[in-house]
C-alpha cells in the first residue's frame, strides 16, 4: 500500500469535517439509546470489531503490510489510547454533569488544538482562524448557558477528556501527513477492540435483535464518521478542523429536537448563529488565502 500524503485543500477538509461531526452526532444519539440497556464497553467493542473487519476487507493484504511496516506504530497506538481515554473520561463525567456544563467544558478542546497547532505541528494559525475559533466558543457558551460550574471530579474528568481529544486531533493531523485514513482507523479501532474486549468478558449481555441492529448502525455510522474526519485532517490544518468541531453542537440540538422533542431556548439560536458565523468566516478566509496562494504561484 502506498503511503498517503496530505493535500492542503482546506475547503474540502471543512466539508468533510462537517459531514464527520454530523455523522458522529447521529452515532452518539444511537449509543445513547443502546447504553440504557447495554454496557458502554460492549457497544464500543462491537463497533470496533465491525470497523476492523471492514478495514481488513477493504484494505486487504496491502493494508496489513503497511500496518506492520509503518514507522509511526508508536504514534498510532498512542493516539488510539488517547482517544479511548477521552471517551471513558467523557462518559464517566456525563453521569454527573448537566448537558450544558458537559458540552461547554468539553468544547474547550478546539481552543487547545488551536493553541497547540503552532508549537507541535508548525502550523501558522492566522488571525482569521483565531477569530473563528473564539467566535465559535462564544456561541457554545451562549447556547449551553453553563451556570454554576464548580471544580469537582466530573468537571476535571470532562476537562481531561477535552485535553485528550485536543491532543488526539494534533496526533491525527501529524499522522495524516504520512499515512492513510484507513490505517489510522485500523489502529485506533484495534486498540479499542483489545481494551473493550477484555472488559466485555465481565459485563457482556446478549443483545436482542433490535439491539443488534442498533449496534450495526453504530458501527456503520462510526466508521463513516471516522473516515470523513481522518480524510478531513489530511486536507485541512488542525486549527481549521478545530473550529469545524463546533458544528457538532448544532447537530446535537437538531437531533435532540427531532428524536426527543427537546425545544431549544432562544439563547440556543443566538449561540447557533455565532457558530454558523464562525464557520462562514473560516470558509471565506481559507478560500481567500487559497486564491492568494494561487496568484503567488502563477505570478
C-alpha positions in Angstrom: 0.0 0.0 0.0 1.4 3.4 -1.0 1.9 5.9 1.8 -0.6 8.7 2.0 0.4 12.3 1.6 -1.6 15.2 2.9 -3.0 17.6 0.3 -3.8 21.1 1.5 -7.3 21.9 0.3 -9.0 23.4 3.4 -12.5 23.9 2.0 -12.7 20.1 1.2 -11.4 19.5 4.8 -14.1 21.7 6.2 -16.8 19.9 4.2 -15.5 16.5 5.4 -15.3 17.8 9.0 -18.9 19.0 8.9 -20.0 15.6 7.5 -17.9 13.8 10.1 -19.3 15.6 13.1 -22.9 15.4 11.8 -22.5 11.6 11.5 -20.8 11.4 14.9 -23.8 13.2 16.4 -26.2 10.6 14.9 -23.8 7.9 16.1 -23.8 9.3 19.6 -27.6 9.5 19.7 -27.8 5.8 18.7 -25.3 5.0 21.5 -27.5 6.9 24.0 -30.3 4.5 23.1 -28.1 1.5 23.5 -26.4 2.3 26.8 -29.8 2.4 28.5 -29.7 -1.4 28.2 -26.1 -2.5 27.3 -22.7 -1.6 28.8 -20.8 1.1 27.0 -17.8 -1.4 26.9 -19.9 -3.8 24.8 -21.2 -1.1 22.5 -17.6 0.1 21.8 -16.4 -3.5 21.4 -19.0 -4.4 18.8 -18.4 -1.2 16.9 -14.6 -1.7 16.9 -14.9 -5.3 15.7 -17.1 -4.3 12.7 -14.8 -1.4 11.7 -11.7 -3.5 12.0 -13.2 -6.2 9.8 -14.4 -3.6 7.3 -10.9 -2.1 7.1 -9.3 -5.5 6.6 -11.8 -6.4 3.9 -11.3 -3.1 2.0 -7.5 -2.8 2.5 -6.7 -6.5 2.5 -3.0 -7.6 2.4 -1.5 -4.2 1.4 -3.1 -2.5 4.5 -1.8 -5.3 6.8 1.6 -5.0 5.2 1.6 -1.2 5.8 0.3 -1.6 9.3 3.4 -3.8 10.0 5.9 -1.6 8.1 4.8 1.9 9.2 7.4 3.7 11.3 4.6 5.5 13.1 3.4 2.5 15.1 4.0 4.2 18.4 2.1 7.3 17.4 -0.8 5.3 16.1 -1.0 3.2 19.2 -0.7 6.2 21.4 -3.4 8.0 19.5 -5.7 5.0 20.0 -5.0 5.0 23.7 -5.6 8.8 23.9 -8.9 8.6 22.1 -10.1 5.7 24.3 -9.1 7.6 27.5 -11.0 10.7 26.3 -14.2 8.6 25.7 -14.0 7.0 29.1 -13.5 10.3 30.9 -16.3 12.0 29.0 -18.9 9.3 29.5 -18.0 8.9 33.2 -18.4 12.7 33.7 -21.7 12.7 31.7 -23.4 10.7 34.5 -22.9 13.6 37.0 -22.9 16.8 34.9 -25.8 18.6 33.2 -25.6 18.6 29.4 -25.0 22.3 29.2 -22.0 22.2 31.5 -20.7 19.0 30.0 -20.7 20.4 26.4 -19.3 23.8 27.4 -16.4 22.3 29.2 -15.8 19.7 26.5 -15.7 22.2 23.8 -12.6 23.8 25.3 -10.8 21.2 23.1 -10.8 23.3 19.9 -9.1 26.1 21.8 -6.5 23.6 22.9 -6.0 22.4 19.3 -5.6 26.0 18.1 -3.0 26.7 20.8 -1.0 23.5 20.2 -1.1 23.6 16.4 1.8 26.1 16.2 4.3 24.6 18.5 3.5 20.9 17.8 2.7 21.0 14.1 4.4 24.1 12.9 1.2 25.5 11.6 0.7 29.2 11.1 -2.5 30.0 13.0 -3.8 33.1 11.3 -5.9 35.8 13.0 -8.9 34.7 11.0 -8.6 31.2 12.4 -8.2 32.5 15.9 -11.2 34.7 15.4 -13.3 31.9 14.1 -12.4 29.5 17.0 -13.1 32.3 19.6 -16.5 33.3 18.0 -17.4 29.6 17.9 -16.6 29.1 21.5 -18.6 32.2 22.4 -21.5 30.5 20.5 -21.0 27.4 22.6 -21.2 29.4 25.8 -24.3 31.2 24.7 -26.1 28.1 23.5 -25.4 25.9 26.6 -25.5 28.6 29.3 -23.1 26.9 31.7 -24.2 28.2 35.1 -22.7 27.2 38.4 -19.7 25.3 37.1 -17.7 24.1 40.2 -14.4 22.3 40.5 -15.3 18.7 41.1 -14.2 15.2 39.9 -16.7 15.2 37.0 -15.6 18.6 36.0 -11.9 17.5 36.0 -12.8 14.4 34.0 -14.6 16.3 31.2 -11.7 18.8 31.1 -9.3 15.9 30.9 -11.4 14.5 28.0 -11.2 17.8 26.2 -7.4 17.9 26.6 -7.1 14.3 25.4 -9.3 14.9 22.4 -7.4 18.1 21.5 -4.1 16.3 21.7 -5.6 13.5 19.7 -6.5 15.9 16.9 -2.9 17.1 16.8 -1.7 13.5 16.6 -4.3 12.7 13.9 -3.1 15.6 11.7 0.6 14.6 12.2 -0.1 11.0 11.2 -2.3 12.0 8.3 0.6 13.7 6.7 2.3 10.3 6.2 -0.3 7.6 6.5 -3.7 6.8 5.1 -7.1 7.2 6.8 -7.7 3.5 6.6 -4.5 2.7 8.5 -5.5 5.2 11.3 -8.9 3.6 11.5 -7.4 0.1 11.8 -5.0 1.1 14.6 -7.5 3.2 16.6 -10.2 0.6 16.5 -7.7 -2.2 17.1 -6.8 -0.6 20.4 -10.4 -0.1 21.2 -11.1 -3.8 20.4 -8.4 -5.1 22.6 -9.2 -3.0 25.7 -13.0 -3.2 25.5 -12.8 -6.9 24.6 -11.1 -7.6 28.0 -13.8 -5.5 29.8 -16.6 -7.4 27.9 -15.5 -10.6 29.5 -17.0 -9.3 32.7 -20.0 -7.3 31.5 -21.3 -9.0 28.3 -25.0 -9.1 27.8 -26.6 -11.0 24.9 -28.3 -8.3 22.7 -31.8 -8.6 21.3 -32.4 -8.4 17.6 -33.3 -4.8 17.8 -30.2 -4.0 19.9 -28.1 -6.0 17.3 -29.5 -3.8 14.5 -28.6 -0.6 16.5 -25.1 -2.0 17.2 -24.7 -2.5 13.4 -25.9 1.1 12.9 -23.4 2.4 15.4 -20.6 0.6 13.6 -21.6 1.9 10.2 -22.0 5.5 11.4 -18.8 5.3 13.5 -16.8 4.0 10.5 -18.1 6.6 8.1 -17.6 9.4 10.6 -14.0 8.3 11.4 -13.1 8.1 7.7 -14.5 11.5 7.0 -12.7 13.0 10.0 -9.3 11.4 9.1 -9.7 12.5 5.5 -10.6 16.0 6.6 -7.4 16.1 8.7 -5.4 15.3 5.5 -6.9 18.3 3.7 -7.2 21.0 6.4 -4.8 22.3 9.1 -5.7 21.2 12.7 -6.6 24.8 13.7 -9.2 24.8 10.9 -10.6 21.4 11.9 -10.9 22.7 15.5 -13.5 25.3 14.5 -15.4 22.8 12.5 -15.8 20.7 15.6 -18.2 23.3 17.0 -20.8 22.2 14.4 -21.3 19.1 16.5 -23.4 21.1 18.9 -25.7 22.3 16.1 -26.3 18.7 15.1 -26.8 17.7 18.8 -29.6 20.3 19.2 -31.2 19.3 15.9 -31.3 15.6 16.8 -32.4 16.4 20.3 -35.5 18.2 18.8 -36.2 15.5 16.1 -35.7 12.4 18.3 -36.5 13.5 21.8 -38.6 16.6 21.2 -36.3 18.9 23.1 -37.2 22.5 22.2 -34.2 24.9 22.4 -34.4 28.2 24.3 -33.8 31.5 22.5 -30.2 31.6 23.7 -29.5 28.4 21.7 -30.5 30.1 18.5 -28.2 33.0 19.2 -25.3 30.6 20.0 -26.1 28.6 16.9 -25.9 31.8 14.8 -22.5 32.6 16.3 -21.3 29.1 15.5 -22.5 29.4 11.9 -20.9 32.8 11.7 -17.6 31.3 12.8 -17.9 28.6 10.1 -18.6 31.2 7.4 -15.7 33.4 8.5 -13.4 30.3 8.4 -14.6 29.2 4.9 -14.2 32.7 3.5 -10.8 33.3 5.0 -9.5 29.9 3.8 -10.8 30.5 0.3 -9.3 34.0 0.2 -5.9 32.5 1.4 -6.1 29.8 -1.3 -6.7 32.4 -4.0 -3.7 34.4 -2.8 -1.5 31.3 -2.9 -2.6 30.5 -6.5 -1.9 34.1 -7.5 1.6 34.0 -6.0 2.4 30.7 -7.7 1.2 31.9 -11.1 2.9 35.3 -10.6 
